[in-house]
Amino acid sequence: MRGKVVLACTKCGSRNYVTMNNRQGQTTRLELKKFCKTCNSHTIHRETK
């Protein structure tokens, strides 16, 4: 089962990206290095609740 996951910037906290992720059996949050429009740089984005 795949579900929507919202990714938020760790630096400024803005929620920039929405992606799909397989949540079954996952205990840790997804972390990706993406471009943040607010910070104007590449930062780590984490999955939010």
TORDO-703053 format. One record per residue: x, y, z of N, C-alpha, C in turn; residue number from 1. Coordinates in steps of 0.02 Angstrom, whole numbers. Last residue first. Example, Ala and Ser with C-alpha at 12.3 -4.5 7.8 and 13.67 -1.06 7.14 Angstrom:
// TORDO-703053
+--------+--------+--------+--------+--------+--------+--------+--------+--------+-----+
!   n.c1 !   n.c2 !   n.c3 !  ca.c1 !  ca.c2 !  ca.c3 !   c.c1 !   c.c2 !   c.c3 !   i !
+--------+--------+--------+--------+--------+--------+--------+--------+--------+-----+
!    642 !   -112 !    354 !    684 !    -53 !    357 !    645 !      2 !    394 !   2 !
!    660 !   -284 !    390 !    615 !   -225 !    390 !    660 !   -165 !    390 !   1 !
+--------+--------+--------+--------+--------+--------+--------+--------+--------+-----+
***
This chain:
// TORDO-703053
+--------+--------+--------+--------+--------+--------+--------+--------+--------+-----+
!   n.c1 !   n.c2 !   n.c3 !  ca.c1 !  ca.c2 !  ca.c3 !   c.c1 !   c.c2 !   c.c3 !   i !
+--------+--------+--------+--------+--------+--------+--------+--------+--------+-----+
!    222 !    715 !    481 !    164 !    675 !    499 !    103 !    697 !    463 !  49 !
!    351 !    723 !    352 !    312 !    750 !    408 !    254 !    705 !    423 !  48 !
!    515 !    679 !    301 !    443 !    663 !    300 !    409 !    692 !    363 !  47 !
!    634 !    808 !    264 !    610 !    749 !    301 !    535 !    741 !    294 !  46 !
!    767 !    864 !    166 !    694 !    867 !    177 !    672 !    802 !    210 !  45 !
!    915 !    953 !    169 !    883 !    889 !    183 !    810 !    902 !    198 !  44 !
!    944 !   1068 !     31 !    942 !   1050 !    102 !    910 !    981 !    110 !  43 !
!   1009 !   1181 !    -80 !    993 !   1110 !    -71 !    998 !   1093 !      2 !  42 !
!    932 !   1346 !    -79 !    989 !   1300 !    -77 !    964 !   1228 !    -70 !  41 !
!    835 !   1441 !    -45 !    872 !   1449 !   -107 !    936 !   1407 !   -107 !  40 !
!    742 !   1435 !     54 !    812 !   1442 !     75 !    858 !   1456 !     15 !  39 !
!    627 !   1423 !    -29 !    631 !   1475 !     23 !    703 !   1488 !     43 !  38 !
!    649 !   1314 !   -111 !    640 !   1379 !   -142 !    647 !   1436 !    -92 !  37 !
!    763 !   1186 !    -92 !    712 !   1225 !    -57 !    708 !   1295 !    -88 !  36 !
!    797 !   1033 !   -169 !    806 !   1105 !   -172 !    748 !   1140 !   -137 !  35 !
!    841 !    890 !    -64 !    804 !    923 !   -117 !    818 !    998 !   -115 !  34 !
!    882 !    739 !     -4 !    912 !    804 !    -14 !    879 !    835 !    -76 !  33 !
!    769 !    653 !    106 !    797 !    664 !     39 !    829 !    733 !     36 !  32 !
!    707 !    533 !    213 !    749 !    593 !    209 !    780 !    596 !    139 !  31 !
!    569 !    460 !    297 !    605 !    469 !    234 !    644 !    534 !    236 !  30 !
!    583 !    390 !    460 !    555 !    439 !    414 !    600 !    446 !    353 !  29 !
!    572 !    214 !    502 !    606 !    279 !    501 !    573 !    325 !    450 !  28 !
!    494 !    103 !    481 !    495 !    131 !    548 !    528 !    200 !    550 !  27 !
!    393 !     14 !    371 !    441 !     68 !    377 !    437 !     98 !    447 !  26 !
!    296 !    -79 !    340 !    358 !   -103 !    368 !    411 !    -49 !    378 !  25 !
!    223 !     18 !    218 !    219 !    -46 !    251 !    288 !    -69 !    275 !  24 !
!    233 !    131 !    140 !    236 !    139 !    213 !    237 !     72 !    250 !  23 !
!    304 !    185 !      1 !    278 !    122 !     27 !    287 !    122 !    103 !  22 !
!    257 !    346 !    -56 !    304 !    303 !    -22 !    269 !    240 !      2 !  21 !
!    255 !    491 !   -159 !    223 !    429 !   -139 !    277 !    384 !   -108 !  20 !
!    264 !    666 !   -112 !    286 !    608 !   -150 !    247 !    546 !   -125 !  19 !
!    280 !    838 !   -112 !    234 !    782 !    -97 !    255 !    725 !   -141 !  18 !
!    374 !    977 !    -47 !    366 !    920 !    -92 !    315 !    870 !    -66 !  17 !
!    379 !   1082 !     48 !    388 !   1096 !    -22 !    367 !   1039 !    -69 !  16 !
!    349 !   1162 !    188 !    330 !   1098 !    158 !    327 !   1107 !     82 !  15 !
!    475 !   1240 !    288 !    422 !   1244 !    236 !    411 !   1176 !    203 !  14 !
!    580 !   1238 !    378 !    517 !   1207 !    397 !    462 !   1210 !    346 !  13 !
!    711 !   1281 !    362 !    659 !   1332 !    371 !    591 !   1303 !    389 !  12 !
!    787 !   1156 !    375 !    814 !   1222 !    392 !    758 !   1273 !    408 !  11 !
!    719 !   1047 !    331 !    743 !   1046 !    400 !    768 !   1114 !    422 !  10 !
!    569 !   1051 !    237 !    639 !   1072 !    242 !    659 !   1072 !    316 !   9 !
!    463 !    910 !    217 !    474 !    977 !    243 !    549 !    990 !    250 !   8 !
!    356 !    812 !    119 !    424 !    825 !    139 !    433 !    898 !    159 !   7 !
!    224 !    699 !    139 !    242 !    769 !    131 !    312 !    779 !    158 !   6 !
!    162 !    562 !     53 !    210 !    584 !    104 !    227 !    656 !     88 !   5 !
!     29 !    449 !     21 !     60 !    515 !     10 !    105 !    532 !     69 !   4 !
!     62 !    271 !      5 !     27 !    329 !     31 !     65 !    393 !     17 !   3 !
!     32 !    106 !    -48 !     71 !    167 !    -53 !     30 !    226 !    -29 !   2 !
!     42 !    -59 !      0 !      0 !      0 !      0 !     44 !     62 !      0 !   1 !
+--------+--------+--------+--------+--------+--------+--------+--------+--------+-----+
***
